[in-house]
Amino acid sequence: MITIVPISEDFGRWDELLALILSSFAYMDEVIDPPSSAHRLTLASLAQKAREEIGFAAIEDGKLVGCVFCKIEPSSLYVGKLAIAPSHQRKGLGRRLLAVAEEIARKNGLSALRLETRIELTGNHLAFSKWGFEKTAENSHSGYSRVTSIEMRKRLA
């Protein structure tokens, strides 16, 4: 059984969390340019992220198998670092973590979830579309003249 718990400052499993994010995002390494910001994460920056954002971890039999970080914005809840262990992908865990994000958004009076995904990750675009997200913008990372990511939003009822 998978339990979803808040990630607080005293979480204490930063090394496992970093390993989870890096393993979950590893497939992107040969696909996206510029490289994922996950490579810039450190144990200290994850702890800082937990202080500044709202994080949740999915745990099964004591092992971290998923996470999501959310940040309150003026009109939406930004969803970032949605990471699912490769062994648990395509089993509904991402949807469960997004449902937790929706709950947080509603509790804070926000009408939408917002996320960004890389332009090359068309499988992610499709998955997020199936979960109710719509493409709302195309963006470029600093130093790039081409589109490198898209923004997607899900309006909440």
N, C-alpha and C positions, 0 to 999 in steps of 0.2 A: 504494500500500500504506500502511495506517495503522499507525503504531508508537505504543505506549503507553509513556510514560517517567515516572519519578518527578519530582515537582516539589520541588526542594530550595530552600534559602535562596538559592543562587546561580543560580536559574532565569533571571533577567534579562529575562524577557519579560512582565513584569507588566502593561504597557499592553495587549498583545495578549490576555492572559488576561482582563483586566477587560472589554475590548471583546467577547470571546467570550461571557462570562457575561451581559453586558447585552443582547447581540443575541439570545441563546438565550432569555432571560426576557422579552423585550420584549412578546411576545404577551399576557402576563399583565397588563400595565399597565391595560388597559381592563376587566379581568375581576375582579381580586381587590381586596379591601379588608380589612385595611390593605395599603399598597403593599409590594412585595417588598423584603426586606432587601438584595437585590443592589444597590439604589440607594444604600445606605450604604457599599458597598465602595469602597476607595481603593487606590492602588498600595501604600501602606504597610500597609494592613490585609490585603491579599492576601499580602504577604511575611510578615507576622506569622502569618497562617493557615497558611502553609507550615511555619513553625517549630513551631506547636502541633498541627498535624494531619498526616495522611498524604495527600498529594495526587498525582494522576496527570494527565498531559496526553496527549491523543491528537493526533498530528501526522501530516499527510499532505502530502507534497511541501514540507516546511518550514513549512507553515501549521498553526496551532492549530485543530483542528476539534472538540475535546471536552475535558472535564475532569471530575474528581470529587474531592471532599475527604472524608476519613473521619476519625472521631474514636473512639478506643477508650473504651468505657464499661465499667462492671463486668460486664455480662452480654451486651453486644452491641456491634456496630460501627455507629456512627451515620454514615449516608451523607448528605452535604449538597452543595449546589452542583453537582449532576449537570447539566452543561450540554453540549448538543450544538449545533453550528452549524446554523442553519436549513437549509443546503444538505445536511447530512448526517443529518438526522432521518429516522426510520423506515427505517433501513438496517442496524440491528443494533449500532450503536456504543454506545448506552446499555447494552445487554445485555453487551457486551464489558467496559465499564467496571465494571459491577456484578459481573462475574465476577472482576475484579481485586480488588474489595472483598471478595468472598467468600473469596478466597485469603488476604487480609490477616487477615480474621476467624479463619479456621481456624489460621493460623500463630500467632495470639495466643490460641488456645484458647477463642474466643468461639462461642457456639452460634446466633447470629442476627445479621441485619442489621436496622437500624431506620432509618426515615426519616419525614419529615413532608411533607405536601403540602396545599395549600390546598383548602378545602372546595369552592370553585367549579370546581376543575380536574378535572372528572369524567373527562376523557380520560386524565389522569395516573393516576387511581385504577384505571381499567381496565387501562392498560399495566402498572402495577406488580402488579396482581392476576395478569395473564398471566405475569409473571415470578416468581410464587410468593409475593408479599407478601399479607398479610391485614391488614385494618383491626383495630387493637387499642384505639384511643382516639380521642376527639374532644376538641379543645382550643380555647381562646379566647385571643387575644392580649390583652395588658394593655389595659384600657379598653373592651373589647368584651363585651357580654352574650350575644352569639350565638356559635355555633361558627364558628371561622374556619379551622381546619385539622384534618386527621386524621393520626393516627400509624399507620404500617403496619410490620409486621415480617415477615421471612422467616426461618423456622427452617432451619438448615443441618444436613444429614445427617451 
